[in-house]
Amino acid sequence: MDISLILKITGIGILISVACQILSKSGRDEQATLLSIGGIIMVMLLIISEIEALFQALSRVFGI
């Protein structure tokens, strides 16, 4: 796992949380919800390659 991946996830989290707070304070709760769901999807797309590498390592270790 690379430190840049952790920093990217942290940056996305901070930006999304600030944007959600701004949208919530302005009365746009639906858009804030959609933005948070979009942030979760973005993070999942970032870590999907790491999950794939984990499964490949496990299959090599156990000989599957």
Helices and strands as residue ranges (DSSP letters): H 3-25, H 29-62
